[in-house]
Amino acid sequence: MQESELNYFKEILESRKVQIIKNITGVNDELAQLSSLELNDEGDHASVNNNSMVESAIVNQQERELREIQVTLGKIVHGDYGICEMCEDPIGFQRLKVKPHAIYCIDCREIVEKSS
């Protein structure tokens, strides 16, 4: 992969990393505000619990994506970015444009999804 392509993906990943950190911080702030509310009835408690569960799920998904991005940024540094972890062939440029932190090429991703 050319240096300009690596820089392109690195910028995308760094930007997404910043956005995810901002999202996680915002959700955590909202959860802290929800837990400090004085709730008057069971309906309020149920609503807050439901919101907390949804927001916690979002945070978990975002944290997982953040970890994947951190690993991918390390791959850029070590020179093995864009290589499928299963077949060790290059991951297509179009696939990386859609998911810059992809670890599998399209064919291997399908294999992994079918075996899950």
C-alpha positions in Angstrom: 0.0 0.0 0.0 1.3 3.4 -0.9 2.2 6.0 1.7 -0.5 8.4 0.6 -3.1 5.6 1.1 -1.8 4.8 4.5 -2.0 8.4 5.5 -5.6 8.6 4.2 -6.7 5.7 6.3 -4.7 6.9 9.3 -6.5 10.2 9.2 -9.9 8.5 8.9 -9.1 6.2 11.9 -7.7 9.0 14.0 -10.8 11.1 13.3 -13.1 8.2 14.1 -11.1 7.6 17.3 -11.7 11.2 18.5 -15.4 11.0 17.7 -15.8 7.7 19.6 -14.0 9.1 22.7 -16.3 12.2 22.5 -19.4 9.9 22.2 -18.3 7.7 25.1 -17.7 10.7 27.3 -21.1 12.2 26.4 -22.9 9.0 27.1 -21.1 8.5 30.4 -22.0 12.1 31.4 -25.7 11.4 30.5 -25.6 8.2 32.6 -24.2 10.0 35.5 -26.9 12.7 35.2 -29.6 10.0 35.0 -28.3 8.3 38.2 -28.4 11.6 40.1 -32.1 12.3 39.3 -34.7 12.1 42.0 -37.2 9.6 40.6 -40.8 9.8 41.8 -42.4 6.6 40.6 -41.9 3.2 39.1 -42.5 4.5 35.6 -39.6 7.0 36.0 -37.3 4.2 37.3 -38.3 1.9 34.4 -37.6 4.7 31.9 -34.2 5.5 33.4 -33.2 1.9 33.6 -34.2 1.3 30.0 -32.2 4.4 28.8 -29.3 3.2 30.9 -29.3 -0.2 29.3 -29.5 1.2 25.8 -26.7 3.7 26.4 -24.5 1.1 28.1 -24.9 -1.1 25.0 -23.9 1.8 22.8 -20.9 2.5 25.0 -19.8 -1.2 24.8 -20.1 -1.2 21.1 -18.1 2.0 20.8 -15.4 0.8 23.2 -15.1 -2.4 21.0 -14.7 -0.3 17.9 -12.2 2.0 19.7 -10.1 -1.1 20.6 -10.2 -2.3 17.0 -9.1 1.2 15.8 -6.2 1.2 18.3 -5.0 -2.2 17.0 -5.4 -1.0 13.4 -3.3 2.2 14.1 -0.6 -0.1 15.5 -0.7 -2.1 12.3 -0.1 1.1 10.3 2.9 1.8 12.4 4.3 -1.7 12.1 3.7 -1.9 8.3 1.1 -4.7 8.3 -2.1 -2.6 7.7 -4.5 -3.9 5.1 -3.5 -7.5 5.3 -6.2 -10.1 6.0 -5.6 -11.9 9.3 -6.9 -15.2 7.9 -5.5 -15.6 4.4 -2.8 -12.9 4.6 -3.8 -11.5 1.3 -4.3 -7.7 0.9 -7.7 -6.4 1.9 -9.3 -4.5 -1.0 -9.1 -0.8 -1.0 -12.9 -0.4 -1.4 -13.4 -2.7 1.7 -11.0 -0.5 3.7 -12.8 2.6 2.6 -16.0 1.2 4.0 -14.4 -0.2 7.2 -10.9 1.1 7.7 -10.3 -1.2 10.7 -11.3 -4.4 8.9 -9.2 -7.4 9.7 -10.5 -9.7 7.1 -10.9 -9.6 3.3 -14.5 -10.0 2.0 -14.1 -13.8 1.4 -12.6 -14.5 4.9 -15.2 -12.3 6.6 -18.0 -14.4 5.0 -16.3 -17.6 6.3 -16.0 -16.2 9.8 -19.6 -15.0 9.8 -20.9 -18.4 8.6 -18.9 -20.3 11.3 -20.2 -18.0 14.1 
